[in-house]
Amino acid sequence: MVQRVALVTGAARGIGAATAQRLAADGLAVAVLDLDEAATKSTVEAIIAAGGRAVGIGADVADREQVENAVARVVAELGPPTVLVNNAGVLRDNLIFKMTDDDWDTVLSVHLRGAFLVTRAVQGHMVEAKWGRIVNLSSTSALGNRGQVNYAAAKAGMQGFTKTLAIELGRYGVTANAVAPGFIETAMTAATAARMGIDFETLKKGGAEQTAVKRIGQPEDVAHTISFLASEGAGFVSGQVIYVSGGPQLGVLF
Ligand code: NAP
């Protein structure tokens, strides 16, 4: 069987890097996309060192031309992508009375416009192959979180985007699902601690106490769920949102 090709955005670090490595371990060739191509080196090298196939690509997911060029590179260097993980993300937290136009536009642009542009550029390859898996990163913040009107709106938007993709593309053998992580230990949550003026270890301890499984999540926890949704056997799971948050009560939100 021909090796499947996955494209993971925001894969230089954090959840994206763990997902790229996991999909490579599952046997896929992986395009590791991030803003800065040089920053993708460690993920690409880790995949190659483990015996996998990967290429690093620099692109801003919110820029149509860069996205289209990036997808063309994936096709040329690895083959047509039929697994897509829309993971690239940023935070610009602020209470609404202090939130700037730029805070709003940047977050909506990277998460929603980014996922739209990359999915539009990739979906034709999935339709042609009559097989595809799209996984979008939502968040427990989609349910509402203080200081995050921009991010919560974007992450709730990802859920509607996902369900609509599932309806439109299902007839071509393409599934679309969202994963909604809770508190995952990454540079993003470390930056949140710094912004709040809280020591990261203290924030992590508080997060673990409020979580049913009494720990915070690791990027590999999210990668594991994405691996399932991207797998051959998950073809009857589509349009779903899976919370990867250590329990049903979402006390700590990101
Ligand atoms: P992270 O460590 O900050 O990694 C995000 C990556 O996305 C970074 O490498 C970043 O590059 C890249 N990126 C940002 N803007 C981009 C753009 N315009 N084009 C291409 N790449 C871009 O974040 P993470 O914690 O792994 O989060 C990954 C995803 O999970 C995000 O969608 C996030 O919202 C979601 N999520 C995270 C948590 C959590 O607790 N960590 C919880 C729920 C959902 P730069 O370093 O150059 O900015």
Boltz pocket constraint, residues with backbone or C-beta under 6 A from the ligand:
constraints:
  - pocket:
      binder: B
      contacts: [[A, 9], [A, 10], [A, 11], [A, 12], [A, 13], [A, 14], [A, 15], [A, 16], [A, 33], [A, 34], [A, 35], [A, 36], [A, 59], [A, 60], [A, 61], [A, 62], [A, 86], [A, 87], [A, 88], [A, 89], [A, 90], [A, 110], [A, 114], [A, 137], [A, 138], [A, 139], [A, 140], [A, 180], [A, 181], [A, 182], [A, 183], [A, 184], [A, 185], [A, 186], [A, 187], [A, 188], [A, 189], [A, 254]]
      max_distance: 6.0
